Amino acid sequence: MLIHRTAIVHPEAKLEPGGEIGAYSVIGRNVTIGADTAVGSHAIIGENTTIGAGCKISSHAVIGTEPQDLKYNGEQSYVEIGAGVHIREFVTINRGSKKGSATRVGDHSLLMTGVHVAHDCQIGQNVIMANLATLAGHCTVGDNAVLGGMAVVHQFVRVGQIAMVGGTSGLLQDAPPFMMVFGPAPARVVNINHIGLKRNGVKPEVRLHLRQAFHILYRQGLTLRDAVAKIRETLPESEELNHLLDFYRTSERGICRSTLSVAEGHPAEAEPHGFPDELTTSIPAT
């Protein structure tokens, strides 16, 4: 481990070989940094933080500091960063807010400049958060999801796997897996994430079934209960489709509506300035 002479490393920190600690960086108590991980200059890695192997922590990133939660009373909590994670400049990641709790970022995720991950968030693998995207406390982001620049996610909201949240969007409710969600708060579901599904190797027939499920959920004026029943009756079962329906079933904050919307117990109604399919299929999924 190459440690710059101006860096400050707590004697209880554990640094695996092959990495680097840049100038003026601070490594706190009970920090573990995996092999071949590079920490740039002026970065701060606070206490009780574990960082996996092969990560890149850029200059001025601040990881493992106290949660911004008024209920926090100094309890011992944690941050856990997986392997191969790339954290760019000025990213902030706070520790959990309760005793023994942890904020987590999964393997091979990319957090671009200025991203904020609040206390107790759980981020899956291969997630991309573009510049200034922000997660409030207790948010969950599924594997292979993408959050565009300056997207803002309300506390306790879930973003499903392979979901695409457009830049500057405001999420007040859960963004379903495999869908594209876009717009200022409250953001709306606009279509399935065609490009993201293809990039992640989802089979063409499953992509077709997910598109059909989207139309049943958001384009046929059905209640959520009736839409789910119709999907079960008319579409072949698959892991992806089961996951989608289970996500709806387990939502506590509710699901983002569409520009042609359906809410449980209420028929879908057309709203002004809706996105026709021809437009939404052309929106890039990055």
C-alpha positions as CSV (number, residue, x, y, z in Angstrom):
1,M,0.0,0.0,0.0
2,L,1.5,3.3,-1.1
3,I,0.5,6.0,1.4
4,H,1.4,9.7,0.7
5,R,3.4,11.3,3.5
6,T,0.7,13.9,4.1
7,A,-2.2,11.4,4.5
8,I,-3.5,10.7,7.9
9,V,-4.3,7.0,8.6
10,H,-5.8,5.9,11.9
11,P,-3.7,3.2,13.6
12,E,-6.8,0.9,13.7
13,A,-7.4,1.1,10.0
14,K,-6.7,-2.0,7.9
15,L,-5.2,-1.4,4.5
16,E,-4.7,-4.3,2.1
17,P,-1.7,-4.4,-0.3
18,G,-1.6,-3.0,-3.8
19,G,-3.6,0.2,-3.2
20,E,-2.8,3.9,-2.8
21,I,-3.8,6.7,-0.4
22,G,-3.4,10.1,-1.9
23,A,-2.2,13.4,-0.5
24,Y,-4.0,14.9,2.4
25,S,-6.6,12.1,2.6
26,V,-7.9,11.0,6.0
27,I,-8.6,7.4,6.9
28,G,-10.6,6.9,10.1
29,R,-10.9,4.4,12.8
30,N,-12.1,0.9,12.0
31,V,-11.8,1.4,8.3
32,T,-10.9,-1.6,6.0
33,I,-9.7,-0.9,2.5
34,G,-9.4,-3.9,0.1
35,A,-6.5,-4.8,-2.1
36,D,-5.7,-2.6,-5.2
37,T,-8.1,0.2,-4.1
38,A,-6.9,3.7,-4.8
39,V,-8.0,6.7,-2.7
40,G,-7.4,10.1,-4.3
41,S,-6.2,13.2,-2.7
42,H,-8.2,15.1,0.0
43,A,-10.7,12.2,0.4
44,I,-12.2,11.4,3.8
45,I,-13.0,7.8,4.7
46,G,-14.8,8.0,8.0
47,E,-15.0,5.4,10.8
48,N,-16.6,2.0,10.5
49,T,-16.3,1.9,6.7
50,T,-15.4,-1.2,4.6
51,I,-14.3,-0.8,1.0
52,G,-13.8,-3.8,-1.2
53,A,-11.0,-4.6,-3.6
54,G,-10.3,-2.8,-6.8
55,C,-12.2,0.3,-6.0
56,K,-11.4,3.9,-7.1
57,I,-12.2,6.7,-4.7
58,S,-11.7,10.1,-6.3
59,S,-10.5,13.3,-4.8
60,H,-12.7,15.0,-2.2
61,A,-15.1,12.1,-1.8
62,V,-16.5,11.9,1.8
63,I,-17.5,8.4,2.8
64,G,-18.6,7.0,6.2
65,T,-19.5,10.2,8.0
66,E,-22.4,10.6,10.4
67,P,-26.0,10.4,9.0
68,Q,-27.9,13.6,8.5
69,D,-30.7,12.3,10.6
70,L,-32.0,14.2,13.6
71,K,-32.8,11.0,15.4
72,Y,-29.2,9.8,15.2
73,N,-27.7,9.8,18.7
74,G,-24.1,8.6,18.1
75,E,-24.8,4.9,17.7
76,Q,-22.2,2.8,16.0
77,S,-23.2,2.3,12.4
78,Y,-21.5,1.4,9.2
79,V,-20.9,1.9,5.4
80,E,-20.1,-1.1,3.2
81,I,-18.8,-0.6,-0.3
82,G,-18.4,-3.6,-2.6
83,A,-15.6,-4.5,-5.0
84,G,-14.8,-2.7,-8.1
85,V,-16.9,0.4,-7.2
86,H,-15.9,3.7,-8.8
87,I,-16.7,6.8,-6.6
88,R,-16.0,10.1,-8.3
89,E,-15.3,13.6,-6.9
90,F,-17.4,15.1,-4.1
91,V,-19.5,12.0,-3.6
92,T,-20.9,11.8,-0.1
93,I,-22.1,8.5,1.6
94,N,-23.4,8.6,5.1
95,R,-23.4,5.8,7.7
96,G,-26.6,4.0,8.9
97,S,-28.7,5.9,11.4
98,K,-29.4,3.1,14.0
99,K,-27.1,0.9,16.1
100,G,-25.6,-1.8,13.8
101,S,-27.2,-0.5,10.6
102,A,-25.3,0.0,7.4
103,T,-25.5,2.0,4.2
104,R,-24.4,-0.3,1.3
105,V,-23.2,0.1,-2.3
106,G,-22.9,-3.1,-4.4
107,D,-20.1,-4.3,-6.5
108,H,-19.1,-2.5,-9.7
109,S,-21.4,0.4,-9.2
110,L,-20.5,3.9,-10.5
111,L,-21.3,7.0,-8.5
112,M,-20.5,10.1,-10.6
113,T,-19.5,13.5,-9.4
114,G,-21.6,15.0,-6.5
115,V,-23.8,12.0,-5.9
116,H,-25.3,11.8,-2.4
117,V,-26.2,8.5,-0.7
118,A,-28.0,9.1,2.6
119,H,-28.1,6.9,5.7
120,D,-29.4,3.3,5.4
121,C,-29.6,3.3,1.6
122,Q,-29.1,-0.1,-0.1
123,I,-27.7,0.1,-3.6
124,G,-27.3,-3.0,-5.7
125,Q,-24.7,-4.2,-8.1
126,N,-23.8,-2.4,-11.4
127,V,-25.8,0.6,-10.5
128,I,-25.1,3.9,-12.2
129,M,-25.9,7.2,-10.5
130,A,-25.1,10.2,-12.7
131,N,-23.8,13.6,-11.5
132,L,-25.7,15.1,-8.5
133,A,-28.2,12.2,-8.2
134,T,-29.5,12.1,-4.7
135,L,-30.9,9.4,-2.5
136,A,-32.7,10.3,0.8
137,G,-32.6,8.0,3.7
138,H,-33.6,4.3,3.5
139,C,-33.9,4.2,-0.3
140,T,-33.3,0.9,-2.2
141,V,-31.8,0.7,-5.7
142,G,-31.9,-2.6,-7.5
143,D,-29.2,-4.2,-9.6
144,N,-28.3,-2.6,-13.0
145,A,-30.6,0.4,-12.4
146,V,-29.6,3.9,-13.8
147,L,-30.4,7.3,-12.2
148,G,-29.8,10.2,-14.4
149,G,-28.1,13.5,-13.4
150,M,-29.8,15.5,-10.6
151,A,-32.5,12.8,-10.1
152,V,-33.9,13.1,-6.6
153,V,-35.4,10.1,-4.7
154,H,-37.6,10.6,-1.6
155,Q,-36.8,8.6,1.6
156,F,-37.9,5.0,1.7
157,V,-38.6,4.9,-2.1
158,R,-37.4,1.9,-4.1
159,V,-36.0,1.9,-7.6
160,G,-36.4,-1.5,-9.2
161,Q,-33.7,-3.5,-11.0
162,I,-32.9,-2.4,-14.6
163,A,-35.1,0.7,-14.1
164,M,-34.1,3.9,-15.7
165,V,-34.8,7.2,-13.9
166,G,-34.4,10.1,-16.2
167,G,-32.2,13.2,-15.3
168,T,-33.8,15.8,-13.1
169,S,-36.7,13.4,-12.2
170,G,-38.3,13.6,-8.8
171,L,-39.3,10.2,-7.3
172,L,-42.0,10.3,-4.6
173,Q,-43.1,6.7,-5.1
174,D,-41.4,3.4,-6.1
175,A,-40.0,3.2,-9.7
176,P,-40.9,-0.3,-11.0
177,P,-38.2,-2.7,-12.3
178,F,-37.6,-2.8,-16.0
179,M,-39.4,0.6,-16.5
180,M,-38.4,4.1,-17.6
181,V,-39.5,6.8,-15.1
182,F,-39.2,10.5,-16.0
183,G,-40.2,14.0,-15.1
184,P,-40.4,16.4,-12.2
185,A,-42.0,15.3,-8.9
186,P,-44.1,13.2,-9.1
187,A,-42.2,11.4,-11.8
188,R,-44.1,9.2,-14.2
189,V,-43.6,5.8,-15.8
190,V,-43.3,6.4,-19.5
191,N,-42.4,2.9,-21.0
192,I,-40.4,-0.2,-20.4
193,N,-36.6,0.3,-20.4
194,H,-36.1,-1.3,-23.9
195,I,-32.4,-0.5,-24.1
196,G,-31.5,-1.4,-20.6
197,L,-33.3,-4.8,-20.9
198,K,-31.4,-5.6,-24.1
199,R,-28.1,-4.5,-22.6
200,N,-28.6,-6.8,-19.6
201,G,-29.3,-9.8,-21.7
202,V,-33.1,-10.2,-21.1
203,K,-34.5,-12.5,-23.8
204,P,-36.5,-10.9,-26.6
205,E,-39.6,-12.9,-25.8
206,V,-39.4,-11.7,-22.1
207,R,-38.9,-8.1,-23.3
208,L,-42.1,-8.5,-25.4
209,H,-44.0,-9.9,-22.4
210,L,-42.8,-7.0,-20.2
211,R,-44.0,-4.5,-22.8
212,Q,-47.4,-6.2,-22.9
213,A,-47.5,-6.1,-19.1
214,F,-46.8,-2.4,-19.2
215,H,-49.7,-1.8,-21.6
216,I,-52.0,-3.8,-19.3
217,L,-50.9,-1.9,-16.2
218,Y,-50.9,1.5,-17.7
219,R,-52.9,1.7,-20.9
220,Q,-56.1,-0.3,-20.5
221,G,-57.9,1.6,-17.8
222,L,-57.9,-1.4,-15.3
223,T,-57.5,-1.3,-11.6
224,L,-54.2,-2.5,-10.4
225,R,-55.8,-5.7,-9.0
226,D,-57.5,-6.4,-12.3
227,A,-54.4,-5.6,-14.3
228,V,-52.2,-8.0,-12.3
229,A,-54.9,-10.7,-12.6
230,K,-55.0,-10.2,-16.4
231,I,-51.2,-10.4,-16.6
232,R,-51.2,-13.7,-14.7
233,E,-53.9,-15.1,-17.0
234,T,-52.6,-14.0,-20.4
235,L,-48.8,-13.8,-20.2
236,P,-46.3,-16.7,-19.9
237,E,-44.7,-16.9,-16.5
238,S,-41.0,-15.8,-16.2
239,E,-38.6,-14.7,-13.5
240,E,-38.8,-11.1,-14.7
241,L,-42.5,-10.9,-14.9
242,N,-42.9,-12.5,-11.4
243,H,-40.4,-10.1,-10.0
244,L,-42.3,-7.1,-11.6
245,L,-45.6,-8.2,-10.1
246,D,-44.1,-9.0,-6.7
247,F,-42.6,-5.5,-6.7
248,Y,-46.0,-4.0,-7.1
249,R,-47.5,-6.3,-4.5
250,T,-44.9,-5.3,-1.8
251,S,-44.8,-1.6,-2.4
252,E,-45.4,0.5,0.7
253,R,-45.1,4.0,-0.7
254,G,-47.1,3.2,-3.9
255,I,-45.9,2.9,-7.5
256,C,-45.1,5.8,-9.8
257,R,-48.1,6.4,-12.1
258,S,-47.9,6.7,-15.8
259,T,-48.9,9.7,-18.0
260,L,-51.8,7.3,-18.7
261,S,-52.2,6.2,-15.1
262,V,-53.6,3.4,-13.0
263,A,-53.9,3.4,-9.2
264,E,-55.3,0.6,-7.1
265,G,-59.1,0.8,-7.0
266,H,-59.3,3.6,-9.6
267,P,-59.5,3.3,-13.4
268,A,-56.7,4.7,-15.5
269,E,-57.4,8.2,-16.8
270,A,-55.6,10.0,-19.6
271,E,-53.7,13.0,-18.4
272,P,-52.6,16.1,-20.4
273,H,-49.2,16.2,-22.1
274,G,-49.0,12.4,-22.2
275,F,-46.0,10.6,-23.8
276,P,-47.1,8.5,-26.8
277,D,-45.2,5.3,-27.3
278,E,-43.4,6.6,-30.4
279,L,-41.7,9.2,-28.2
280,T,-40.9,7.1,-25.1
281,T,-39.3,4.3,-27.1
282,S,-36.8,6.9,-28.5
283,I,-35.7,8.3,-25.1
284,P,-32.2,7.0,-24.5
285,A,-31.6,4.6,-21.6
286,T,-27.9,5.5,-21.2
